[in-house]
Amino acid sequence: MIETSELRLEPMCEDDLGAVIEIERQSFSEPWSVGLFRHELRLPFSRCLVARGDNRAVVGYVCWWLVGDEVHLLNLAVHPQYRRRGIGRALLEVVLESARQAGARLVTLEVHHDNEAAQGLYSAHGFVQTGLRRNYYAPGRHAVVMTRYFPRVEKREASPARRAT
Ligand SMILES: CC(C)(COP(=O)(O)OP(=O)(O)OC[C@H]1O[C@@H](n2cnc3c(N)ncnc32)[C@H](O)[C@@H]1OP(=O)(O)O)[C@@H](O)C(=O)NCCC(=O)NCCS
């Protein structure tokens, strides 16, 4: 669990799904179903977190997969009344930190080509456009693929000959 003065980030559980679905419906034209969230909660390589406000109400959530050395960010949304308060950033930063700790090579995602808010959030966190999937959501509704790469940390053995004396 991650805690700040106003926000707690905790694993999503079955009891959260009612609130999550409300946010989902207000956030996307093709919202995930409850069944889809339940499926994610059972997958061993899937992680879902909720952000709770002061009264413990769910104000946002994020779901991602860690598969091999890649992280796929599947879903991220913040309740419309709580946007522009840094909650989306806090949720994304947890995903990035989790990817770093797992030694992932990259984090990738699809975002609607018109979604300036989300693209702004991702760009601000080092994501770059790496593809375009035409008609991905529906005819005329394309997905921009965005990826954040992590530099490989080379572990070099210090050569005795070059070791400082
Ligand atoms: C995208 C979303 C998750 C952002 O959440 P948020 O809590 O409002 O974002 P934050 O307050 O943490 O903003 C962080 C940064 O994102 C960018 N951003 C957020 N909203 C923005 C907007 N409406 N327009 C432009 N940039 C925006 C900015 O760079 C912002 O930094 P700043 O406030 O210092 O300018 C939220 O708008 C949302 O739930 N949208 C609907 C669902 C969605 O599109 N999810 C993404 C699917 S890929």
The ligand as an ORCA input file, in Angstrom:
! r2SCAN-3c Opt
* xyz 0 1
  C      -5.979     10.634    -18.416
  C      -6.395     10.727    -16.932
  C      -6.208      9.358    -16.296
  C      -5.487     11.749    -16.238
  O      -5.759     11.713    -14.857
  P      -5.599     13.026    -13.925
  O      -5.645     12.562    -12.514
  O      -6.562     14.061    -14.335
  O      -4.136     13.487    -14.335
  P      -3.112     14.336    -13.440
  O      -3.838     15.385    -12.664
  O      -2.255     13.397    -12.679
  O      -2.265     15.052    -14.581
  C      -0.932     14.688    -14.856
  C      -0.527     15.276    -16.192
  O      -1.301     14.718    -17.254
  C      -1.555     15.714    -18.259
  N      -2.985     15.997    -18.318
  C      -3.948     15.550    -17.485
  N      -5.144     16.007    -17.885
  C      -4.938     16.744    -18.983
  C      -5.791     17.460    -19.858
  N      -7.121     17.490    -19.654
  N      -5.247     18.074    -20.917
  C      -3.925     18.039    -21.146
  N      -3.050     17.380    -20.332
  C      -3.558     16.729    -19.281
  C      -0.762     16.934    -17.825
  O       0.554     16.805    -18.323
  C      -0.762     16.775    -16.306
  O       0.259     17.447    -15.672
  P      -0.031     18.962    -15.127
  O      -1.272     18.872    -14.282
  O       1.209     19.262    -14.357
  O      -0.232     19.780    -16.360
  C      -7.873     11.215    -16.799
  O      -8.046     12.361    -17.612
  C      -8.901     10.179    -17.200
  O      -9.318      9.349    -16.392
  N      -9.373     10.211    -18.463
  C     -10.365      9.257    -18.947
  C      -9.808      7.864    -19.041
  C      -8.595      7.811    -19.943
  O      -8.525      8.447    -20.987
  N      -7.620      6.969    -19.552
  C      -6.406      6.752    -20.297
  C      -6.595      5.592    -21.196
  S      -5.136      5.262    -22.156
*
